[in-house]
Amino acid sequence: MTAVTRDFRTLDDLVLHLKGLVIVRELLRRRGASDAEIDAHSVEIERVRVRLAEFVRAD
């Protein structure tokens, strides 16, 4: 695997993770989840956003 392929895979993984978290958070909201559950997803979403931004800036 080349470095470029590895970078694209990492980028894809981060984007997919972020999308999944956003979708699940919305499902939790619709199903009446607790604020703590929704907040936990929001914190993780922010963490992944930061990782994604750092990854993109590093390239």
Secondary structure, 3 states (H helix, E strand, C coil): CCHHHHHHHHHHHHHHHHHHHHHHHHHHHHCCCCHHHHHHHHHHHHHHHHHHHHHHHHC
